[in-house]
Amino acid sequence: MEDIIKLKPIGKLTELEIIELSEITKKKDIMKHIGSGETWSLDKIRSFVKDESKDLNKKYKKYWSFCIYLSRKITI
């Protein structure tokens, strides 16, 4: 098996993916390694995704926020 890593812009997350992300960002033991270490509520994530979505078409944007997907693929 090999790992498959995919990136998806935060601004293109579906509602289900936003909810799944909220399950991660509400855990203190995970968030202590990210940014300021504060946990994020579902509303805060929705607001962030909405802002990122607006920025997807802006030419001056210097950075993008992505979700990383890790999945396993069976290879022979």
PyMOL Python script that loads the backbone (N, CA, C, O; Angstrom):
from pymol import cmd

cmd.read_pdbstr("""\
ATOM      1  N   MET A   1       0.831  -1.176   0.000  1.00  0.00           N
ATOM      2  CA  MET A   1       0.000   0.000   0.000  1.00  0.00           C
ATOM      3  C   MET A   1       0.881   1.247   0.000  1.00  0.00           C
ATOM      4  O   MET A   1       1.967   1.261   0.580  1.00  0.00           O
ATOM      5  N   GLU A   2       0.395   2.278  -0.654  1.00  0.00           N
ATOM      6  CA  GLU A   2       1.110   3.541  -0.632  1.00  0.00           C
ATOM      7  C   GLU A   2       0.148   4.655  -0.230  1.00  0.00           C
ATOM      8  O   GLU A   2      -1.059   4.574  -0.457  1.00  0.00           O
ATOM      9  N   ASP A   3       0.712   5.685   0.367  1.00  0.00           N
ATOM     10  CA  ASP A   3      -0.100   6.831   0.762  1.00  0.00           C
ATOM     11  C   ASP A   3      -0.319   7.742  -0.435  1.00  0.00           C
ATOM     12  O   ASP A   3       0.602   7.976  -1.218  1.00  0.00           O
ATOM     13  N   ILE A   4      -1.502   8.242  -0.575  1.00  0.00           N
ATOM     14  CA  ILE A   4      -1.849   9.218  -1.592  1.00  0.00           C
ATOM     15  C   ILE A   4      -2.173  10.515  -0.859  1.00  0.00           C
ATOM     16  O   ILE A   4      -3.072  10.545  -0.018  1.00  0.00           O
ATOM     17  N   ILE A   5      -1.453  11.577  -1.170  1.00  0.00           N
ATOM     18  CA  ILE A   5      -1.689  12.867  -0.534  1.00  0.00           C
ATOM     19  C   ILE A   5      -2.295  13.805  -1.567  1.00  0.00           C
ATOM     20  O   ILE A   5      -1.757  13.964  -2.662  1.00  0.00           O
ATOM     21  N   LYS A   6      -3.400  14.415  -1.217  1.00  0.00           N
ATOM     22  CA  LYS A   6      -4.077  15.362  -2.092  1.00  0.00           C
ATOM     23  C   LYS A   6      -4.279  16.664  -1.335  1.00  0.00           C
ATOM     24  O   LYS A   6      -4.494  16.656  -0.123  1.00  0.00           O
ATOM     25  N   LEU A   7      -4.211  17.774  -2.042  1.00  0.00           N
ATOM     26  CA  LEU A   7      -4.484  19.076  -1.460  1.00  0.00           C
ATOM     27  C   LEU A   7      -5.774  19.616  -2.042  1.00  0.00           C
ATOM     28  O   LEU A   7      -6.050  19.447  -3.229  1.00  0.00           O
ATOM     29  N   LYS A   8      -6.562  20.266  -1.200  1.00  0.00           N
ATOM     30  CA  LYS A   8      -7.787  20.910  -1.663  1.00  0.00           C
ATOM     31  C   LYS A   8      -7.837  22.297  -1.042  1.00  0.00           C
ATOM     32  O   LYS A   8      -7.690  22.429   0.173  1.00  0.00           O
ATOM     33  N   PRO A   9      -8.041  23.337  -1.850  1.00  0.00           N
ATOM     34  CA  PRO A   9      -8.133  24.678  -1.273  1.00  0.00           C
ATOM     35  C   PRO A   9      -9.262  24.753  -0.244  1.00  0.00           C
ATOM     36  O   PRO A   9     -10.356  24.234  -0.462  1.00  0.00           O
ATOM     37  N   ILE A  10      -8.975  25.402   0.869  1.00  0.00           N
ATOM     38  CA  ILE A  10      -9.978  25.549   1.931  1.00  0.00           C
ATOM     39  C   ILE A  10     -11.260  26.177   1.379  1.00  0.00           C
ATOM     40  O   ILE A  10     -12.360  25.811   1.792  1.00  0.00           O
ATOM     41  N   GLY A  11     -11.117  27.111   0.458  1.00  0.00           N
ATOM     42  CA  GLY A  11     -12.272  27.796  -0.089  1.00  0.00           C
ATOM     43  C   GLY A  11     -13.196  26.929  -0.913  1.00  0.00           C
ATOM     44  O   GLY A  11     -14.282  27.367  -1.293  1.00  0.00           O
ATOM     45  N   LYS A  12     -12.781  25.697  -1.199  1.00  0.00           N
ATOM     46  CA  LYS A  12     -13.607  24.785  -1.995  1.00  0.00           C
ATOM     47  C   LYS A  12     -14.139  23.598  -1.193  1.00  0.00           C
ATOM     48  O   LYS A  12     -14.613  22.621  -1.773  1.00  0.00           O
ATOM     49  N   LEU A  13     -14.063  23.678   0.121  1.00  0.00           N
ATOM     50  CA  LEU A  13     -14.562  22.577   0.941  1.00  0.00           C
ATOM     51  C   LEU A  13     -16.086  22.501   0.878  1.00  0.00           C
ATOM     52  O   LEU A  13     -16.772  23.522   0.829  1.00  0.00           O
ATOM     53  N   THR A  14     -16.593  21.292   0.882  1.00  0.00           N
ATOM     54  CA  THR A  14     -18.036  21.079   0.938  1.00  0.00           C
ATOM     55  C   THR A  14     -18.497  21.212   2.392  1.00  0.00           C
ATOM     56  O   THR A  14     -17.670  21.231   3.305  1.00  0.00           O
ATOM     57  N   GLU A  15     -19.793  21.302   2.607  1.00  0.00           N
ATOM     58  CA  GLU A  15     -20.324  21.407   3.966  1.00  0.00           C
ATOM     59  C   GLU A  15     -19.918  20.191   4.804  1.00  0.00           C
ATOM     60  O   GLU A  15     -19.567  20.342   5.974  1.00  0.00           O
ATOM     61  N   LEU A  16     -19.961  19.007   4.229  1.00  0.00           N
ATOM     62  CA  LEU A  16     -19.553  17.801   4.958  1.00  0.00           C
ATOM     63  C   LEU A  16     -18.076  17.881   5.343  1.00  0.00           C
ATOM     64  O   LEU A  16     -17.711  17.506   6.458  1.00  0.00           O
ATOM     65  N   GLU A  17     -17.228  18.359   4.446  1.00  0.00           N
ATOM     66  CA  GLU A  17     -15.798  18.488   4.746  1.00  0.00           C
ATOM     67  C   GLU A  17     -15.558  19.534   5.833  1.00  0.00           C
ATOM     68  O   GLU A  17     -14.659  19.375   6.658  1.00  0.00           O
ATOM     69  N   ILE A  18     -16.354  20.598   5.838  1.00  0.00           N
ATOM     70  CA  ILE A  18     -16.241  21.623   6.883  1.00  0.00           C
ATOM     71  C   ILE A  18     -16.586  21.016   8.245  1.00  0.00           C
ATOM     72  O   ILE A  18     -15.905  21.274   9.238  1.00  0.00           O
ATOM     73  N   ILE A  19     -17.628  20.224   8.283  1.00  0.00           N
ATOM     74  CA  ILE A  19     -18.021  19.566   9.533  1.00  0.00           C
ATOM     75  C   ILE A  19     -16.942  18.589   9.985  1.00  0.00           C
ATOM     76  O   ILE A  19     -16.626  18.517  11.173  1.00  0.00           O
ATOM     77  N   GLU A  20     -16.377  17.836   9.046  1.00  0.00           N
ATOM     78  CA  GLU A  20     -15.293  16.909   9.388  1.00  0.00           C
ATOM     79  C   GLU A  20     -14.074  17.669   9.913  1.00  0.00           C
ATOM     80  O   GLU A  20     -13.425  17.227  10.860  1.00  0.00           O
ATOM     81  N   LEU A  21     -13.765  18.808   9.300  1.00  0.00           N
ATOM     82  CA  LEU A  21     -12.642  19.625   9.760  1.00  0.00           C
ATOM     83  C   LEU A  21     -12.902  20.155  11.166  1.00  0.00           C
ATOM     84  O   LEU A  21     -11.975  20.256  11.969  1.00  0.00           O
ATOM     85  N   SER A  22     -14.142  20.491  11.466  1.00  0.00           N
ATOM     86  CA  SER A  22     -14.468  21.004  12.801  1.00  0.00           C
ATOM     87  C   SER A  22     -14.231  19.944  13.878  1.00  0.00           C
ATOM     88  O   SER A  22     -13.912  20.279  15.018  1.00  0.00           O
ATOM     89  N   GLU A  23     -14.384  18.683  13.524  1.00  0.00           N
ATOM     90  CA  GLU A  23     -14.125  17.609  14.486  1.00  0.00           C
ATOM     91  C   GLU A  23     -12.639  17.566  14.863  1.00  0.00           C
ATOM     92  O   GLU A  23     -12.285  17.160  15.970  1.00  0.00           O
ATOM     93  N   ILE A  24     -11.793  17.979  13.951  1.00  0.00           N
ATOM     94  CA  ILE A  24     -10.351  18.018  14.209  1.00  0.00           C
ATOM     95  C   ILE A  24      -9.989  19.280  14.980  1.00  0.00           C
ATOM     96  O   ILE A  24      -9.243  19.221  15.958  1.00  0.00           O
ATOM     97  N   THR A  25     -10.516  20.425  14.540  1.00  0.00           N
ATOM     98  CA  THR A  25     -10.089  21.710  15.105  1.00  0.00           C
ATOM     99  C   THR A  25     -10.654  21.988  16.500  1.00  0.00           C
ATOM    100  O   THR A  25     -10.254  22.961  17.139  1.00  0.00           O
ATOM    101  N   LYS A  26     -11.565  21.161  16.975  1.00  0.00           N
ATOM    102  CA  LYS A  26     -12.055  21.365  18.338  1.00  0.00           C
ATOM    103  C   LYS A  26     -11.251  20.565  19.367  1.00  0.00           C
ATOM    104  O   LYS A  26     -11.544  20.613  20.561  1.00  0.00           O
ATOM    105  N   LYS A  27     -10.246  19.837  18.903  1.00  0.00           N
ATOM    106  CA  LYS A  27      -9.424  19.022  19.804  1.00  0.00           C
ATOM    107  C   LYS A  27      -8.158  19.784  20.209  1.00  0.00           C
ATOM    108  O   LYS A  27      -7.311  20.101  19.374  1.00  0.00           O
ATOM    109  N   LYS A  28      -8.054  20.069  21.506  1.00  0.00           N
ATOM    110  CA  LYS A  28      -6.915  20.838  22.016  1.00  0.00           C
ATOM    111  C   LYS A  28      -5.584  20.143  21.758  1.00  0.00           C
ATOM    112  O   LYS A  28      -4.590  20.807  21.464  1.00  0.00           O
ATOM    113  N   ASP A  29      -5.550  18.823  21.864  1.00  0.00           N
ATOM    114  CA  ASP A  29      -4.286  18.108  21.693  1.00  0.00           C
ATOM    115  C   ASP A  29      -3.756  18.184  20.257  1.00  0.00           C
ATOM    116  O   ASP A  29      -2.559  18.002  20.032  1.00  0.00           O
ATOM    117  N   ILE A  30      -4.620  18.446  19.303  1.00  0.00           N
ATOM    118  CA  ILE A  30      -4.197  18.632  17.913  1.00  0.00           C
ATOM    119  C   ILE A  30      -3.864  20.095  17.655  1.00  0.00           C
ATOM    120  O   ILE A  30      -2.823  20.410  17.079  1.00  0.00           O
ATOM    121  N   MET A  31      -4.746  20.978  18.080  1.00  0.00           N
ATOM    122  CA  MET A  31      -4.597  22.400  17.778  1.00  0.00           C
ATOM    123  C   MET A  31      -3.415  23.047  18.496  1.00  0.00           C
ATOM    124  O   MET A  31      -2.971  24.125  18.099  1.00  0.00           O
ATOM    125  N   LYS A  32      -2.900  22.410  19.543  1.00  0.00           N
ATOM    126  CA  LYS A  32      -1.744  22.995  20.236  1.00  0.00           C
ATOM    127  C   LYS A  32      -0.518  23.052  19.321  1.00  0.00           C
ATOM    128  O   LYS A  32       0.444  23.761  19.617  1.00  0.00           O
ATOM    129  N   HIS A  33      -0.550  22.317  18.225  1.00  0.00           N
ATOM    130  CA  HIS A  33       0.554  22.302  17.269  1.00  0.00           C
ATOM    131  C   HIS A  33       0.312  23.224  16.073  1.00  0.00           C
ATOM    132  O   HIS A  33       1.157  23.319  15.183  1.00  0.00           O
ATOM    133  N   ILE A  34      -0.830  23.895  16.048  1.00  0.00           N
ATOM    134  CA  ILE A  34      -1.222  24.675  14.882  1.00  0.00           C
ATOM    135  C   ILE A  34      -1.481  26.122  15.290  1.00  0.00           C
ATOM    136  O   ILE A  34      -2.277  26.383  16.192  1.00  0.00           O
ATOM    137  N   GLY A  35      -0.821  27.044  14.636  1.00  0.00           N
ATOM    138  CA  GLY A  35      -1.056  28.470  14.863  1.00  0.00           C
ATOM    139  C   GLY A  35      -0.906  28.857  16.320  1.00  0.00           C
ATOM    140  O   GLY A  35       0.102  28.547  16.954  1.00  0.00           O
ATOM    141  N   SER A  36      -1.914  29.537  16.847  1.00  0.00           N
ATOM    142  CA  SER A  36      -1.882  30.010  18.233  1.00  0.00           C
ATOM    143  C   SER A  36      -2.251  28.918  19.224  1.00  0.00           C
ATOM    144  O   SER A  36      -2.114  29.106  20.433  1.00  0.00           O
ATOM    145  N   GLY A  37      -2.712  27.790  18.731  1.00  0.00           N
ATOM    146  CA  GLY A  37      -3.103  26.690  19.602  1.00  0.00           C
ATOM    147  C   GLY A  37      -4.547  26.706  20.035  1.00  0.00           C
ATOM    148  O   GLY A  37      -5.007  25.783  20.708  1.00  0.00           O
ATOM    149  N   GLU A  38      -5.283  27.764  19.651  1.00  0.00           N
ATOM    150  CA  GLU A  38      -6.688  27.837  20.046  1.00  0.00           C
ATOM    151  C   GLU A  38      -7.539  26.880  19.223  1.00  0.00           C
ATOM    152  O   GLU A  38      -7.256  26.625  18.053  1.00  0.00           O
ATOM    153  N   THR A  39      -8.578  26.359  19.850  1.00  0.00           N
ATOM    154  CA  THR A  39      -9.512  25.502  19.125  1.00  0.00           C
ATOM    155  C   THR A  39     -10.463  26.376  18.312  1.00  0.00           C
ATOM    156  O   THR A  39     -10.679  27.543  18.639  1.00  0.00           O
ATOM    157  N   TRP A  40     -11.025  25.807  17.259  1.00  0.00           N
ATOM    158  CA  TRP A  40     -11.929  26.546  16.369  1.00  0.00           C
ATOM    159  C   TRP A  40     -13.310  25.906  16.411  1.00  0.00           C
ATOM    160  O   TRP A  40     -13.447  24.684  16.363  1.00  0.00           O
ATOM    161  N   SER A  41     -14.321  26.748  16.501  1.00  0.00           N
ATOM    162  CA  SER A  41     -15.701  26.276  16.465  1.00  0.00           C
ATOM    163  C   SER A  41     -16.122  26.064  15.010  1.00  0.00           C
ATOM    164  O   SER A  41     -15.436  26.497  14.083  1.00  0.00           O
ATOM    165  N   LEU A  42     -17.233  25.408  14.831  1.00  0.00           N
ATOM    166  CA  LEU A  42     -17.775  25.193  13.494  1.00  0.00           C
ATOM    167  C   LEU A  42     -18.078  26.534  12.820  1.00  0.00           C
ATOM    168  O   LEU A  42     -17.823  26.698  11.627  1.00  0.00           O
ATOM    169  N   ASP A  43     -18.616  27.488  13.573  1.00  0.00           N
ATOM    170  CA  ASP A  43     -18.905  28.810  12.998  1.00  0.00           C
ATOM    171  C   ASP A  43     -17.635  29.527  12.552  1.00  0.00           C
ATOM    172  O   ASP A  43     -17.624  30.178  11.508  1.00  0.00           O
ATOM    173  N   LYS A  44     -16.569  29.410  13.335  1.00  0.00           N
ATOM    174  CA  LYS A  44     -15.300  30.053  12.963  1.00  0.00           C
ATOM    175  C   LYS A  44     -14.742  29.422  11.687  1.00  0.00           C
ATOM    176  O   LYS A  44     -14.219  30.124  10.822  1.00  0.00           O
ATOM    177  N   ILE A  45     -14.853  28.116  11.573  1.00  0.00           N
ATOM    178  CA  ILE A  45     -14.375  27.442  10.362  1.00  0.00           C
ATOM    179  C   ILE A  45     -15.206  27.872   9.160  1.00  0.00           C
ATOM    180  O   ILE A  45     -14.659  28.162   8.096  1.00  0.00           O
ATOM    181  N   ARG A  46     -16.520  27.913   9.325  1.00  0.00           N
ATOM    182  CA  ARG A  46     -17.387  28.351   8.212  1.00  0.00           C
ATOM    183  C   ARG A  46     -17.023  29.763   7.754  1.00  0.00           C
ATOM    184  O   ARG A  46     -16.985  30.037   6.555  1.00  0.00           O
ATOM    185  N   SER A  47     -16.758  30.648   8.695  1.00  0.00           N
ATOM    186  CA  SER A  47     -16.376  32.021   8.368  1.00  0.00           C
ATOM    187  C   SER A  47     -15.040  32.046   7.615  1.00  0.00           C
ATOM    188  O   SER A  47     -14.888  32.770   6.632  1.00  0.00           O
ATOM    189  N   PHE A  48     -14.081  31.254   8.085  1.00  0.00           N
ATOM    190  CA  PHE A  48     -12.776  31.185   7.436  1.00  0.00           C
ATOM    191  C   PHE A  48     -12.896  30.642   6.012  1.00  0.00           C
ATOM    192  O   PHE A  48     -12.285  31.178   5.088  1.00  0.00           O
ATOM    193  N   VAL A  49     -13.672  29.597   5.839  1.00  0.00           N
ATOM    194  CA  VAL A  49     -13.881  28.999   4.518  1.00  0.00           C
ATOM    195  C   VAL A  49     -14.560  30.012   3.588  1.00  0.00           C
ATOM    196  O   VAL A  49     -14.198  30.122   2.417  1.00  0.00           O
ATOM    197  N   LYS A  50     -15.530  30.738   4.106  1.00  0.00           N
ATOM    198  CA  LYS A  50     -16.220  31.754   3.305  1.00  0.00           C
ATOM    199  C   LYS A  50     -15.244  32.830   2.836  1.00  0.00           C
ATOM    200  O   LYS A  50     -15.272  33.232   1.673  1.00  0.00           O
ATOM    201  N   ASP A  51     -14.380  33.297   3.741  1.00  0.00           N
ATOM    202  CA  ASP A  51     -13.371  34.294   3.372  1.00  0.00           C
ATOM    203  C   ASP A  51     -12.391  33.739   2.340  1.00  0.00           C
ATOM    204  O   ASP A  51     -12.033  34.428   1.385  1.00  0.00           O
ATOM    205  N   GLU A  52     -11.963  32.504   2.533  1.00  0.00           N
ATOM    206  CA  GLU A  52     -11.037  31.880   1.582  1.00  0.00           C
ATOM    207  C   GLU A  52     -11.695  31.714   0.213  1.00  0.00           C
ATOM    208  O   GLU A  52     -11.048  31.866  -0.823  1.00  0.00           O
ATOM    209  N   SER A  53     -12.975  31.404   0.224  1.00  0.00           N
ATOM    210  CA  SER A  53     -13.709  31.228  -1.027  1.00  0.00           C
ATOM    211  C   SER A  53     -13.745  32.541  -1.818  1.00  0.00           C
ATOM    212  O   SER A  53     -13.581  32.541  -3.038  1.00  0.00           O
ATOM    213  N   LYS A  54     -13.957  33.643  -1.124  1.00  0.00           N
ATOM    214  CA  LYS A  54     -13.965  34.956  -1.779  1.00  0.00           C
ATOM    215  C   LYS A  54     -12.597  35.285  -2.377  1.00  0.00           C
ATOM    216  O   LYS A  54     -12.508  35.925  -3.425  1.00  0.00           O
ATOM    217  N   ASP A  55     -11.535  34.842  -1.706  1.00  0.00           N
ATOM    218  CA  ASP A  55     -10.177  35.171  -2.134  1.00  0.00           C
ATOM    219  C   ASP A  55      -9.655  34.301  -3.277  1.00  0.00           C
ATOM    220  O   ASP A  55      -8.614  34.616  -3.853  1.00  0.00           O
ATOM    221  N   LEU A  56     -10.350  33.219  -3.615  1.00  0.00           N
ATOM    222  CA  LEU A  56      -9.845  32.310  -4.638  1.00  0.00           C
ATOM    223  C   LEU A  56      -9.613  32.996  -5.974  1.00  0.00           C
ATOM    224  O   LEU A  56      -8.722  32.593  -6.722  1.00  0.00           O
ATOM    225  N   ASN A  57     -10.381  34.009  -6.288  1.00  0.00           N
ATOM    226  CA  ASN A  57     -10.255  34.682  -7.580  1.00  0.00           C
ATOM    227  C   ASN A  57      -9.403  35.945  -7.541  1.00  0.00           C
ATOM    228  O   ASN A  57      -9.257  36.616  -8.562  1.00  0.00           O
ATOM    229  N   LYS A  58      -8.851  36.275  -6.408  1.00  0.00           N
ATOM    230  CA  LYS A  58      -8.042  37.489  -6.295  1.00  0.00           C
ATOM    231  C   LYS A  58      -6.620  37.216  -6.770  1.00  0.00           C
ATOM    232  O   LYS A  58      -5.984  36.257  -6.333  1.00  0.00           O
ATOM    233  N   LYS A  59      -6.133  38.054  -7.656  1.00  0.00           N
ATOM    234  CA  LYS A  59      -4.811  37.863  -8.247  1.00  0.00           C
ATOM    235  C   LYS A  59      -3.681  38.205  -7.285  1.00  0.00           C
ATOM    236  O   LYS A  59      -2.582  37.666  -7.409  1.00  0.00           O
ATOM    237  N   TYR A  60      -3.934  39.088  -6.333  1.00  0.00           N
ATOM    238  CA  TYR A  60      -2.873  39.530  -5.432  1.00  0.00           C
ATOM    239  C   TYR A  60      -2.641  38.584  -4.259  1.00  0.00           C
ATOM    240  O   TYR A  60      -1.727  38.803  -3.464  1.00  0.00           O
ATOM    241  N   LYS A  61      -3.434  37.562  -4.142  1.00  0.00           N
ATOM    242  CA  LYS A  61      -3.314  36.625  -3.009  1.00  0.00           C
ATOM    243  C   LYS A  61      -1.917  36.016  -2.989  1.00  0.00           C
ATOM    244  O   LYS A  61      -1.469  35.453  -3.988  1.00  0.00           O
ATOM    245  N   LYS A  62      -1.235  36.125  -1.862  1.00  0.00           N
ATOM    246  CA  LYS A  62       0.147  35.651  -1.761  1.00  0.00           C
ATOM    247  C   LYS A  62       0.251  34.219  -1.252  1.00  0.00           C
ATOM    248  O   LYS A  62       1.266  33.558  -1.468  1.00  0.00           O
ATOM    249  N   TYR A  63      -0.771  33.744  -0.590  1.00  0.00           N
ATOM    250  CA  TYR A  63      -0.745  32.384  -0.059  1.00  0.00           C
ATOM    251  C   TYR A  63      -2.148  31.804  -0.109  1.00  0.00           C
ATOM    252  O   TYR A  63      -3.138  32.529  -0.207  1.00  0.00           O
ATOM    253  N   TRP A  64      -2.209  30.510  -0.041  1.00  0.00           N
ATOM    254  CA  TRP A  64      -3.497  29.805  -0.040  1.00  0.00           C
ATOM    255  C   TRP A  64      -3.516  28.847   1.141  1.00  0.00           C
ATOM    256  O   TRP A  64      -2.474  28.345   1.561  1.00  0.00           O
ATOM    257  N   SER A  65      -4.686  28.603   1.662  1.00  0.00           N
ATOM    258  CA  SER A  65      -4.851  27.624   2.726  1.00  0.00           C
ATOM    259  C   SER A  65      -5.423  26.353   2.113  1.00  0.00           C
ATOM    260  O   SER A  65      -6.365  26.405   1.321  1.00  0.00           O
ATOM    261  N   PHE A  66      -4.854  25.221   2.480  1.00  0.00           N
ATOM    262  CA  PHE A  66      -5.266  23.940   1.930  1.00  0.00           C
ATOM    263  C   PHE A  66      -5.598  22.952   3.036  1.00  0.00           C
ATOM    264  O   PHE A  66      -5.091  23.049   4.154  1.00  0.00           O
ATOM    265  N   CYS A  67      -6.455  22.005   2.704  1.00  0.00           N
ATOM    266  CA  CYS A  67      -6.656  20.810   3.523  1.00  0.00           C
ATOM    267  C   CYS A  67      -5.826  19.714   2.874  1.00  0.00           C
ATOM    268  O   CYS A  67      -5.727  19.637   1.649  1.00  0.00           O
ATOM    269  N   ILE A  68      -5.251  18.896   3.677  1.00  0.00           N
ATOM    270  CA  ILE A  68      -4.457  17.773   3.183  1.00  0.00           C
ATOM    271  C   ILE A  68      -5.259  16.500   3.401  1.00  0.00           C
ATOM    272  O   ILE A  68      -5.714  16.212   4.508  1.00  0.00           O
ATOM    273  N   TYR A  69      -5.420  15.748   2.327  1.00  0.00           N
ATOM    274  CA  TYR A  69      -6.111  14.466   2.401  1.00  0.00           C
ATOM    275  C   TYR A  69      -5.077  13.358   2.282  1.00  0.00           C
ATOM    276  O   TYR A  69      -4.256  13.364   1.365  1.00  0.00           O
ATOM    277  N   LEU A  70      -5.116  12.436   3.179  1.00  0.00           N
ATOM    278  CA  LEU A  70      -4.199  11.300   3.149  1.00  0.00           C
ATOM    279  C   LEU A  70      -5.062  10.042   3.038  1.00  0.00           C
ATOM    280  O   LEU A  70      -5.924   9.783   3.878  1.00  0.00           O
ATOM    281  N   SER A  71      -4.814   9.287   2.005  1.00  0.00           N
ATOM    282  CA  SER A  71      -5.569   8.048   1.835  1.00  0.00           C
ATOM    283  C   SER A  71      -4.597   6.943   1.446  1.00  0.00           C
ATOM    284  O   SER A  71      -3.452   7.204   1.076  1.00  0.00           O
ATOM    285  N   ARG A  72      -5.052   5.759   1.531  1.00  0.00           N
ATOM    286  CA  ARG A  72      -4.212   4.598   1.181  1.00  0.00           C
ATOM    287  C   ARG A  72      -4.703   4.005  -0.138  1.00  0.00           C
ATOM    288  O   ARG A  72      -5.902   3.894  -0.392  1.00  0.00           O
ATOM    289  N   LYS A  73      -3.754   3.640  -0.943  1.00  0.00           N
ATOM    290  CA  LYS A  73      -4.064   3.000  -2.221  1.00  0.00           C
ATOM    291  C   LYS A  73      -3.307   1.672  -2.251  1.00  0.00           C
ATOM    292  O   LYS A  73      -2.109   1.616  -1.970  1.00  0.00           O
ATOM    293  N   ILE A  74      -4.011   0.634  -2.588  1.00  0.00           N
ATOM    294  CA  ILE A  74      -3.379  -0.672  -2.691  1.00  0.00           C
ATOM    295  C   ILE A  74      -2.727  -0.782  -4.061  1.00  0.00           C
ATOM    296  O   ILE A  74      -3.384  -0.595  -5.085  1.00  0.00           O
ATOM    297  N   THR A  75      -1.463  -1.078  -4.077  1.00  0.00           N
ATOM    298  CA  THR A  75      -0.752  -1.240  -5.352  1.00  0.00           C
ATOM    299  C   THR A  75      -0.174  -2.640  -5.421  1.00  0.00           C
ATOM    300  O   THR A  75       0.180  -3.244  -4.409  1.00  0.00           O
ATOM    301  N   ILE A  76      -0.089  -3.129  -6.626  1.00  0.00           N
ATOM    302  CA  ILE A  76       0.462  -4.473  -6.830  1.00  0.00           C
ATOM    303  C   ILE A  76       1.750  -4.370  -7.607  1.00  0.00           C
ATOM    304  O   ILE A  76       2.383  -5.387  -7.890  1.00  0.00           O
TER     305      ILE A  76
END
""", "prot")
cmd.dss("prot")
cmd.show_as("cartoon", "prot")
cmd.util.cbc("prot")
cmd.orient("prot")
